[in-house]
Amino acid sequence: MNEKEFGQWIKSLRAPHITRVAMAKKYDCHPNTLKSYENSGRLPDVDYLVALSNETGYDFKELVKQRVIARFSSNNILDQKTVLQVCEGATEYTAPHLPPLHHDWTAVGNAMEPTIKEGARVIYDSSETELQDGKMYMLKINETVCIRRVQLTLEGGINLLSDNNNYPPQTLSKDKVSVLEVLGRITSITNSY
């Protein structure tokens, strides 16, 4: 079903129950908007689908699923099997084109100021756990979570650097590196002002 066919379908659902003008008046929208949904291939907003479900008794989830299928089928963005898997919430479905896992964290303390202020929103990528010299990482040392810039040493150890000069570097020798758990590389910082 493409966008145009979807419009004809929702018209066939609505027409036996309520006129376009009455529907528009009841749900505070313009009749031309409904006409464009039904005749011009314009996909309706979700709130219209709620109203349509209310008027016709047709399953809302099915209306949304068919709208999504129409949207992606018309533009050849996703194949119908993938769309159905997403709509049905298939647990075995994974989207290979999506970026790696990103996590939100709120910065605590001032160790990374001025780069990261306390309360800043920090995003880290948990798929990037191999340390690279000069990059910032979300780290867990014993039970403490912190953000530090990493400096790799020639002997196989690591220096953990704070951007705030009031915090001295922490050095982990090669045999102590195992106490460090790398949660992910910092990919985005949004400071509050």
VMD Tcl script that draws the C-alpha trace (Angstrom):
set ca {
  {0.00 0.00 0.00}
  {1.47 3.37 -1.03}
  {0.51 6.83 0.29}
  {-2.27 7.38 -2.27}
  {-3.78 3.95 -1.60}
  {-3.59 4.60 2.14}
  {-5.65 7.77 1.65}
  {-8.31 5.88 -0.28}
  {-8.34 3.19 2.40}
  {-8.86 5.59 5.32}
  {-11.61 7.31 3.30}
  {-13.36 3.96 2.90}
  {-13.10 3.45 6.68}
  {-14.45 6.92 7.54}
  {-17.23 7.35 4.96}
  {-19.76 4.83 6.36}
  {-19.55 6.41 9.83}
  {-19.21 10.18 9.48}
  {-18.97 12.81 6.74}
  {-15.71 14.61 6.08}
  {-17.25 17.96 7.13}
  {-18.67 16.52 10.37}
  {-15.35 14.82 11.16}
  {-13.44 18.07 10.57}
  {-15.82 20.02 12.78}
  {-15.82 17.44 15.57}
  {-12.01 17.17 15.69}
  {-11.23 20.85 15.04}
  {-9.48 20.62 11.70}
  {-10.19 21.97 8.23}
  {-12.17 19.78 5.78}
  {-9.48 20.44 3.14}
  {-6.92 18.83 5.44}
  {-8.99 15.67 5.58}
  {-9.51 15.85 1.82}
  {-5.74 15.99 1.31}
  {-5.32 12.94 3.57}
  {-7.86 10.97 1.56}
  {-7.28 12.16 -2.01}
  {-3.83 13.74 -2.38}
  {-1.53 11.16 -0.83}
  {-0.73 13.34 2.19}
  {-0.23 11.09 5.21}
  {-2.32 12.02 8.25}
  {-0.94 12.99 11.62}
  {-1.21 10.45 14.42}
  {-3.88 12.51 16.19}
  {-6.11 12.11 13.13}
  {-5.59 8.36 13.30}
  {-6.75 8.45 16.93}
  {-9.90 10.31 15.83}
  {-10.45 7.87 12.96}
  {-10.10 4.92 15.32}
  {-12.55 6.56 17.70}
  {-15.14 7.13 14.97}
  {-14.82 3.80 13.18}
  {-13.76 1.39 15.92}
  {-10.84 0.34 13.71}
  {-7.73 -0.74 15.63}
  {-5.43 2.27 16.18}
  {-2.24 0.18 16.11}
  {-3.24 -1.24 12.73}
  {-3.90 2.27 11.39}
  {-0.44 3.39 12.50}
  {1.19 0.27 11.07}
  {-0.49 0.77 7.68}
  {0.51 4.47 7.69}
  {4.15 3.52 8.34}
  {4.04 0.89 5.60}
  {2.57 3.45 3.18}
  {5.25 6.01 4.08}
  {8.22 3.72 3.60}
  {6.78 1.76 0.67}
  {6.20 4.97 -1.29}
  {9.77 6.13 -0.83}
  {11.53 2.75 -1.08}
  {13.42 3.53 2.12}
  {12.72 0.25 3.92}
  {11.32 -3.01 2.60}
  {7.92 -4.10 3.91}
  {9.37 -7.04 5.90}
  {11.61 -4.67 7.87}
  {8.75 -2.21 8.45}
  {6.54 -5.03 9.74}
  {9.30 -6.26 12.06}
  {9.68 -2.79 13.54}
  {5.91 -2.22 13.87}
  {5.40 -5.58 15.52}
  {8.33 -5.01 17.91}
  {10.14 -8.15 16.81}
  {12.78 -8.96 19.41}
  {15.07 -10.63 16.88}
  {15.10 -7.52 14.69}
  {18.23 -5.41 14.75}
  {18.79 -2.42 12.53}
  {22.32 -2.79 11.12}
  {22.34 0.78 9.78}
  {21.85 2.39 13.21}
  {24.84 3.93 15.03}
  {26.49 2.09 17.92}
  {25.02 2.31 21.40}
  {25.07 5.82 22.78}
  {24.30 6.63 26.39}
  {23.41 9.82 28.26}
  {25.20 10.84 31.41}
  {25.10 13.99 33.53}
  {28.56 15.21 34.48}
  {29.38 15.38 38.18}
  {32.21 17.46 39.63}
  {34.63 19.88 38.02}
  {37.57 17.65 37.10}
  {37.05 18.19 33.36}
  {36.33 21.94 33.44}
  {36.43 24.06 31.37}
  {35.66 21.40 28.70}
  {32.88 19.69 30.67}
  {31.08 21.68 33.35}
  {29.21 20.09 36.23}
  {25.70 19.19 35.09}
  {26.66 18.99 31.41}
  {24.93 16.40 29.25}
  {27.52 13.91 28.05}
  {26.97 11.24 25.40}
  {29.32 8.27 25.23}
  {29.57 5.42 22.74}
  {29.75 2.10 24.58}
  {30.98 0.29 21.46}
  {34.26 2.24 21.56}
  {36.18 0.76 24.48}
  {39.65 0.45 22.95}
  {41.65 3.37 24.32}
  {43.13 5.89 21.90}
  {45.71 8.43 22.97}
  {44.28 11.90 23.61}
  {40.59 10.89 23.54}
  {38.12 11.33 26.42}
  {36.43 8.29 27.91}
  {33.78 7.41 30.44}
  {35.66 5.20 32.88}
  {34.90 3.12 35.93}
  {37.69 2.64 38.45}
  {36.61 0.24 41.18}
  {33.09 1.65 41.78}
  {33.79 5.26 40.76}
  {32.59 6.55 37.37}
  {34.49 9.48 35.88}
  {35.49 11.13 32.62}
  {39.17 11.49 31.84}
  {41.38 12.17 28.87}
  {43.67 9.21 28.19}
  {47.40 9.33 27.55}
  {49.03 6.02 26.69}
  {52.58 5.46 28.00}
  {55.44 3.68 26.22}
  {55.56 1.10 29.02}
  {51.93 0.02 28.42}
  {50.47 2.06 31.24}
  {47.93 4.86 31.13}
  {47.87 8.44 32.38}
  {44.38 9.70 33.19}
  {44.27 13.45 32.68}
  {41.80 16.04 33.92}
  {41.26 19.22 31.92}
  {41.11 21.12 35.23}
  {44.72 21.90 36.25}
  {43.80 21.56 39.95}
  {43.62 17.78 39.48}
  {46.96 16.03 39.02}
  {47.31 13.21 36.45}
  {46.59 9.69 37.70}
  {49.02 7.08 36.44}
  {48.13 3.43 36.11}
  {51.09 1.14 35.46}
  {50.75 -1.75 33.01}
  {49.94 -4.21 35.82}
  {47.26 -1.88 37.31}
  {45.39 -1.15 34.05}
  {43.05 -4.08 34.76}
  {41.27 -2.07 37.52}
  {40.05 0.28 34.79}
  {36.74 -0.46 33.04}
  {36.20 1.54 29.85}
  {32.48 2.32 29.52}
  {32.85 4.18 26.23}
  {34.36 7.12 24.34}
  {32.84 10.57 24.82}
  {31.16 11.65 21.57}
  {29.18 14.73 22.59}
  {29.13 17.34 25.34}
  {26.39 19.90 25.97}
  {27.21 22.37 28.72}
  {24.46 24.33 30.46}
  {24.92 28.10 30.58}
}
mol new
graphics top color blue
foreach p $ca { graphics top sphere $p radius 0.5 }
foreach p [lrange $ca 0 end-1] q [lrange $ca 1 end] { graphics top cylinder $p $q radius 0.2 }
display resetview
